[in-house]
């Protein structure tokens, strides 16, 4: 049985790939399909999956602010709040120092240098 | 008691102003970063202790001959309604200030901890969805992003080092190893605790510009310490090349390399200083990178042993002095 974390990841992958809202039923079927396609090896997340489990995963993701529900329709249709690239950009923003609480991630292995230093470094790289 | 409070006040002022400025300008910390790190911690701790101690001792002076006796009669006044007539206005003022400052420091420390933890949790949640396990080592993950970035996210057993695809594409295996060892050194040496304490220290006393100097010095020293760990197993050339590629790669992502790098640096420092009036410029990532690289390119020998022990002795003295001044009269009396 896949853990909730693995399921969250699989659901987000589907929502990010799909670009449109999906119901828990649709997602369950898609998860089951991807399991069969991979022949139960690496990502065996969809095996014997109940719709209630998918709903649990979706509500966890909703609480984390990653998916949103379309209120009007029933059954509810879910979609990703923002794209994979946007979330990645959010993380990188934090790392590269524009976030107010830079202490959360520790000491990026990065920085910028002055023009002369960059020149020195570039020479160093050419010679090696 | 009376002279003790004056001595503690002088110590607090010296540790709050001239000493951090001198230390932040000194060249030797790059030669022995761990010694310098201890000294910064001793200065901050002793500074806080003597700041609070001076006010406490001054305020309690009429209440008792020793700190202990003073605290006991103060407790009587507060909890059992005993007469407070021995305390003048300034004594009560100093005592209130000591209590407020202590509470403020503890509260800021906890608040900073809470904010950092919350942000790390969010970061970890997103990583769990976005990043992939890396083949380069345990607790190493890869995230799809073009900028060459490596960082670590502390969190006990869930600590993780994150590498970007851009970084992995730009670096040779030996350079990548140096980067990973560097990041793992941050985690194993618990550098996040130092950053937390000094970030809180700066947050608590933003009007004291030397708290900014301390935070910057600590940020730079942890990088040097992590570099030194990487140098134990990887060649200096690999490490320098890794730093250089990462640093210049960040700039060449745009069309006009250097100006973009400067823009990024300017933005970063502007944001980190926001809301803290009086803070201008200072050591941003660029300065730290520059001092790291120059220290690798033109290495200087570590401080001679006797000098290192002298600094360590000074650290101990710094911590023992205010403590002794506060406690020992009580033991003798």
Contacts between the chains, C-beta under 8 A, distances in Angstrom:
chain1	res1	chain2	res2	distance
A	5	B	128	5.8
A	8	B	128	7.3
A	8	B	129	6.5
A	9	B	128	6.6
A	9	B	129	5.3
A	12	B	129	4.9
A	64	B	125	5.6
A	66	B	129	7.2
A	84	B	130	6.6
A	87	B	126	5.5
A	87	B	129	7.4
A	87	B	130	5.9
A	88	B	130	5.7
A	88	B	143	6.3
A	88	B	144	6.4
A	88	B	145	5.5
A	89	B	145	8.0
A	90	B	126	7.1
A	91	B	123	6.4
A	91	B	126	5.7
A	91	B	127	7.1
A	91	B	130	7.0
A	91	B	143	6.9
A	92	B	145	5.5
A	92	B	147	6.5
A	92	B	149	6.5
A	92	B	164	7.7
A	94	B	119	7.3
A	94	B	123	6.4
A	95	B	149	5.8
A	95	B	151	5.0
A	95	B	162	7.9
A	96	B	147	7.2
A	96	B	149	7.0
A	96	B	264	7.2
A	96	B	268	7.1
A	97	B	268	3.9
A	97	B	271	7.2
A	97	B	272	6.8
A	97	B	284	7.9
A	97	B	285	6.4
A	98	B	267	6.4
A	98	B	268	6.4
A	98	B	271	5.4
A	99	B	119	7.6
A	99	B	271	7.9
A	100	B	271	7.1
A	100	B	274	7.7
A	101	B	115	5.5
A	101	B	116	6.2
A	101	B	119	5.1
A	102	B	272	6.5
A	103	B	112	7.5
A	103	B	116	5.1
A	103	B	192	7.2
A	103	B	195	5.1
A	103	B	196	6.1
A	103	B	199	4.9
A	104	B	116	5.2
A	104	B	119	3.8
A	104	B	120	4.9
A	104	B	123	6.1
A	104	B	153	7.6
A	105	B	120	7.6
A	105	B	123	6.4
A	105	B	151	4.9
A	105	B	152	7.2
A	105	B	153	5.5
A	106	B	151	6.5
A	106	B	152	5.1
A	106	B	153	7.2
A	106	B	154	5.7
A	106	B	186	5.1
A	106	B	187	7.7
A	106	B	191	6.1
A	106	B	192	5.1
A	106	B	195	6.6
A	107	B	151	6.8
A	107	B	152	7.4
A	107	B	183	7.9
A	107	B	186	5.6
A	107	B	191	6.8
A	107	B	195	7.8
A	107	B	219	7.2
A	107	B	222	6.1
A	107	B	223	6.1
A	107	B	226	7.2
A	108	B	149	6.1
A	108	B	150	6.9
A	108	B	151	4.4
A	108	B	285	7.4
A	109	B	149	7.4
A	109	B	150	4.0
A	109	B	151	6.7
A	109	B	167	8.0
A	109	B	179	5.3
A	109	B	182	6.1
A	109	B	183	6.5
A	109	B	242	7.4
A	109	B	243	7.5
A	109	B	246	5.8
A	110	B	147	7.8
A	110	B	148	7.0
A	110	B	149	5.8
A	110	B	150	7.3
A	110	B	246	5.0
A	110	B	247	6.8
A	110	B	250	5.8
A	110	B	285	6.8
A	110	B	289	7.8
A	111	B	246	7.7
A	111	B	247	5.5
A	111	B	250	7.6
A	111	B	265	7.8
A	111	B	284	7.9
A	111	B	285	3.7
A	111	B	286	5.5
A	111	B	288	5.9
A	111	B	289	3.1
A	111	B	290	7.9
A	112	B	247	6.1
A	112	B	250	5.8
A	112	B	251	6.0
A	112	B	261	3.8
A	112	B	262	6.7
A	112	B	264	5.7
A	112	B	265	4.5
A	112	B	285	6.6
A	112	B	286	4.6
A	112	B	289	6.9
A	113	B	247	5.0
A	113	B	248	7.4
A	113	B	261	7.2
A	113	B	286	6.0
A	113	B	289	5.6
A	113	B	290	5.6
A	113	B	293	7.1
A	114	B	286	6.9
A	114	B	290	6.7
A	115	B	258	5.0
A	117	B	290	5.5
A	117	B	293	6.8
A	118	B	247	7.3
A	118	B	248	5.6
A	118	B	251	6.8
A	118	B	257	7.7
A	118	B	258	6.1
A	118	B	261	7.3
A	120	B	297	7.8
A	121	B	240	7.9
A	121	B	244	3.9
A	121	B	247	6.9
A	121	B	248	6.1
A	121	B	293	7.0
A	122	B	244	7.7
A	122	B	248	6.5
A	124	B	240	6.7
A	124	B	241	7.5
A	124	B	244	6.4
A	124	B	297	7.9
A	125	B	241	6.2
A	125	B	244	5.8
A	125	B	245	7.2
A	125	B	248	8.0
A	128	B	237	6.1
A	128	B	241	6.5
